[in-house]
Amino acid sequence: MSKFSLHCFLFFGIFVSFVINSLFCSCKEEEIKYADAIENRDSLPVLRSIGVSTLISDSGVISYRIIAEEWFMYDKKNPQYWSFEKGLFMEKFNKNMTIEAYLNCDTAYYYTDIRLWELRGRVSVRNSRGETFKTTKLYWNQHKKLIYSDAYMEIKGIDRDLSGYDFYSNEQMTDYEIHSTRGSFPIKEESSKPHPDARVMSEMRDTSNVSNQSDSLKHRVDTLGNHKDTIKTTIPQVNK
């Protein structure tokens, strides 16, 4: 090996050692930084789910399907609740797992401790009879099995349309009442046109019966004429 090659090899080795030592020292001197510990987690959800489609059971039986873009669970809030800020679509199943009703809203909150749903925004519900309910605020108390609202409500029924305030209903929204109402009620047309009584028409067509009725009427007029002289008009005397 020539002296020039030997010098190049030694220079390269020294350079590589210098670079390695520099990197090692810089890594050794650099401090690892950690994020600050979260002391108050009240405002943070314990779970965040994106693109949710899940089944929910009631008393051990699958009863509902929830579809939502976002689902937040807050376990440190008082009271604890679930949040559906970007809308909620829920389907209700019957015993045969057939969809019998659904609801849709812009925002929903579910308070887990008291089993209370609060629906906000454009709230729309369809019950098993095909009736639709539209409002801007609706509460569903699963513990008491009641649905109610003090907001303006529009109901489109099978044979009537209603609107008003102070709405109360059972969970199925089939037995409900609403106050300060107004609406339209169609009048059912008669299945057949009215017609005269056949018995009366038969009697009127009986000429002998008509003749007898005329004779009877003439007899009563003659009797009244014979007794017209006996009719007296009594005028009470007024004492002065």
C-alpha positions as CSV (number, residue, x, y, z in Angstrom):
1,M,0.0,0.0,0.0
2,S,1.4,3.4,-0.9
3,K,1.8,6.2,1.6
4,F,-0.9,8.2,-0.2
5,S,-3.4,5.4,0.2
6,L,-2.5,4.9,3.8
7,H,-3.0,8.5,4.6
8,C,-6.4,8.5,2.9
9,F,-7.5,5.5,4.8
10,L,-6.4,7.0,8.1
11,F,-8.1,10.3,7.3
12,F,-11.4,8.5,6.4
13,G,-11.3,6.5,9.6
14,I,-10.7,9.6,11.8
15,F,-13.6,11.4,10.0
16,V,-16.0,8.5,10.5
17,S,-15.1,8.3,14.2
18,F,-15.7,12.1,14.6
19,V,-19.1,11.9,13.0
20,I,-20.2,9.0,15.2
21,N,-19.0,10.7,18.3
22,S,-20.8,13.9,17.4
23,L,-24.1,12.1,16.8
24,F,-23.7,10.1,20.1
25,C,-23.0,13.2,22.1
26,S,-25.9,15.2,20.6
27,C,-28.3,12.4,21.3
28,K,-27.0,12.1,24.8
29,E,-27.3,15.8,25.5
30,E,-30.8,16.1,24.0
31,E,-33.5,15.8,26.6
32,I,-36.6,13.8,26.0
33,K,-39.7,16.0,26.4
34,Y,-43.0,14.7,27.6
35,A,-46.5,16.2,27.4
36,D,-47.9,17.7,30.5
37,A,-50.1,15.4,32.6
38,I,-53.8,16.0,32.3
39,E,-55.0,17.0,35.8
40,N,-58.7,17.7,34.9
41,R,-60.3,15.4,32.4
42,D,-63.9,16.6,32.9
43,S,-64.0,18.2,29.4
44,L,-62.5,15.2,27.6
45,P,-64.4,12.1,26.4
46,V,-63.3,8.7,27.5
47,L,-64.2,7.4,24.0
48,R,-64.6,8.8,20.6
49,S,-66.0,6.7,17.8
50,I,-66.2,7.7,14.1
51,G,-68.7,6.3,11.6
52,V,-70.8,4.4,14.1
53,S,-73.4,1.7,13.3
54,T,-74.2,-0.4,16.4
55,L,-77.0,-2.4,17.9
56,I,-78.4,-1.6,21.4
57,S,-80.3,-4.0,23.6
58,D,-83.1,-3.2,26.1
59,S,-83.6,-5.8,28.9
60,G,-81.4,-8.3,27.1
61,V,-83.2,-8.0,23.8
62,I,-81.8,-6.2,20.7
63,S,-84.2,-3.3,20.2
64,Y,-82.4,-0.4,18.5
65,R,-79.8,0.4,15.9
66,I,-77.8,3.6,16.1
67,I,-76.1,5.2,13.1
68,A,-74.0,8.3,13.7
69,E,-71.0,10.1,12.3
70,E,-69.5,10.8,15.7
71,W,-70.1,9.3,19.1
72,F,-68.5,10.8,22.3
73,M,-68.8,9.3,25.8
74,Y,-68.2,11.6,28.7
75,D,-67.7,9.6,31.9
76,K,-66.4,12.5,34.1
77,K,-69.3,14.9,33.5
78,N,-72.0,15.3,36.0
79,P,-74.3,13.8,34.8
80,Q,-72.5,11.4,32.5
81,Y,-73.8,11.4,28.9
82,W,-73.2,10.4,25.4
83,S,-73.0,13.1,22.7
84,F,-73.9,12.9,19.0
85,E,-73.0,16.3,17.8
86,K,-73.2,15.6,14.1
87,G,-76.6,13.9,14.0
88,L,-78.2,10.6,15.0
89,F,-80.4,8.1,13.2
90,M,-82.1,5.4,15.2
91,E,-84.2,2.4,14.2
92,K,-86.5,0.5,16.5
93,F,-87.1,-3.2,16.0
94,N,-90.1,-5.3,17.0
95,K,-89.8,-8.9,18.4
96,N,-89.4,-10.2,14.8
97,M,-86.4,-7.9,14.3
98,T,-88.4,-5.9,11.8
99,I,-88.1,-2.1,11.7
100,E,-91.3,-0.6,13.1
101,A,-90.2,3.0,13.8
102,Y,-87.3,5.4,13.4
103,L,-86.1,8.8,14.5
104,N,-83.7,11.3,13.1
105,C,-82.2,14.5,14.5
106,D,-79.4,17.0,14.1
107,T,-78.0,16.6,17.7
108,A,-78.6,14.1,20.4
109,Y,-77.6,13.6,24.1
110,Y,-78.2,10.5,26.1
111,Y,-77.9,10.8,29.9
112,T,-76.9,7.3,31.0
113,D,-77.6,7.5,34.7
114,I,-81.3,8.6,34.2
115,R,-81.8,7.0,30.8
116,L,-83.0,10.2,29.2
117,W,-82.6,11.2,25.5
118,E,-82.5,14.8,24.5
119,L,-83.0,15.4,20.8
120,R,-82.3,18.8,19.2
121,G,-82.5,20.5,15.8
122,R,-84.6,19.0,13.0
123,V,-86.2,16.2,14.9
124,S,-88.3,13.7,12.9
125,V,-90.0,10.6,14.2
126,R,-92.1,8.0,12.5
127,N,-94.2,5.5,14.5
128,S,-95.4,2.0,13.7
129,R,-98.7,3.4,12.3
130,G,-97.0,5.6,9.7
131,E,-97.6,8.9,11.5
132,T,-94.8,11.4,11.4
133,F,-93.9,13.9,14.1
134,K,-91.6,17.0,13.5
135,T,-90.3,19.4,16.1
136,T,-87.1,21.1,17.2
137,K,-86.8,19.6,20.7
138,L,-87.9,16.2,22.0
139,Y,-87.3,14.3,25.3
140,W,-87.5,10.5,25.6
141,N,-87.4,9.2,29.2
142,Q,-86.8,5.5,28.9
143,H,-87.1,5.0,32.7
144,K,-90.6,6.4,32.8
145,K,-91.4,5.3,29.3
146,L,-92.6,8.8,28.2
147,I,-91.9,11.0,25.3
148,Y,-92.6,14.8,25.6
149,S,-91.8,18.2,24.3
150,D,-92.8,21.8,25.1
151,A,-91.7,23.0,21.6
152,Y,-93.9,23.4,18.6
153,M,-94.9,20.1,17.1
154,E,-96.4,19.1,13.7
155,I,-98.1,15.7,13.4
156,K,-99.0,14.2,10.1
157,G,-101.4,11.4,10.7
158,I,-103.2,8.9,8.6
159,D,-106.6,10.7,8.6
160,R,-105.7,14.0,10.3
161,D,-103.0,16.7,10.6
162,L,-102.3,18.4,13.9
163,S,-99.9,21.1,15.3
164,G,-99.5,22.6,18.7
165,Y,-97.4,22.6,21.9
166,D,-97.0,20.6,25.1
167,F,-96.8,17.2,23.6
168,Y,-97.0,14.0,25.7
169,S,-96.9,10.4,24.5
170,N,-96.1,6.8,25.3
171,E,-92.8,5.3,24.0
172,Q,-94.5,4.0,20.9
173,M,-95.9,7.4,20.1
174,T,-99.3,5.8,19.4
175,D,-101.2,7.2,22.4
176,Y,-100.5,11.0,22.6
177,E,-102.0,14.3,23.5
178,I,-101.1,17.8,22.3
179,H,-102.3,21.2,23.5
180,S,-103.0,24.6,21.8
181,T,-103.8,22.6,18.7
182,R,-105.0,23.4,15.3
183,G,-105.4,21.1,12.3
184,S,-107.5,19.7,9.6
185,F,-109.9,16.8,9.7
186,P,-111.4,15.4,6.5
187,I,-115.1,14.6,6.4
188,K,-115.9,11.2,5.1
189,E,-118.4,11.0,2.3
190,E,-121.5,8.8,2.6
191,S,-121.1,5.5,0.9
192,S,-124.6,5.8,-0.6
193,K,-126.9,8.7,-1.3
194,P,-129.8,9.4,1.0
195,H,-133.1,8.0,-0.2
196,P,-136.8,8.2,1.0
197,D,-138.2,5.6,3.3
198,A,-139.7,2.8,1.3
199,R,-142.6,2.3,3.8
200,V,-143.6,5.9,3.7
201,M,-143.5,6.0,-0.1
202,S,-145.7,2.9,-0.2
203,E,-148.3,4.5,2.0
204,M,-148.3,7.7,0.0
205,R,-148.9,5.7,-3.2
206,D,-152.0,4.1,-1.6
207,T,-154.9,6.2,-3.0
208,S,-157.5,4.7,-0.7
209,N,-155.4,5.6,2.3
210,V,-155.1,9.2,1.0
211,S,-158.9,9.3,0.5
212,N,-159.5,8.1,4.0
213,Q,-157.2,10.7,5.4
214,S,-159.1,13.5,3.5
215,D,-162.4,12.3,4.8
216,S,-161.1,12.3,8.3
217,L,-159.8,15.8,7.9
218,K,-163.1,17.0,6.5
219,H,-165.0,15.5,9.4
220,R,-162.8,17.3,11.9
221,V,-163.4,20.6,10.2
222,D,-167.2,20.1,10.2
223,T,-167.1,19.2,13.8
224,L,-165.2,22.4,14.6
225,G,-167.8,24.5,12.7
226,N,-170.7,23.0,14.6
227,H,-169.2,23.9,17.9
228,K,-168.0,27.4,17.0
229,D,-170.9,29.0,18.8
230,T,-170.0,27.3,22.0
231,I,-166.4,28.6,22.0
232,K,-166.0,31.5,24.4
233,T,-163.1,33.8,25.0
234,T,-162.6,34.6,28.6
235,I,-160.9,37.9,29.4
236,P,-159.7,38.2,33.0
237,Q,-160.9,41.1,35.0
238,V,-158.3,43.5,36.2
239,N,-159.0,45.0,39.5
240,K,-158.3,48.7,39.6
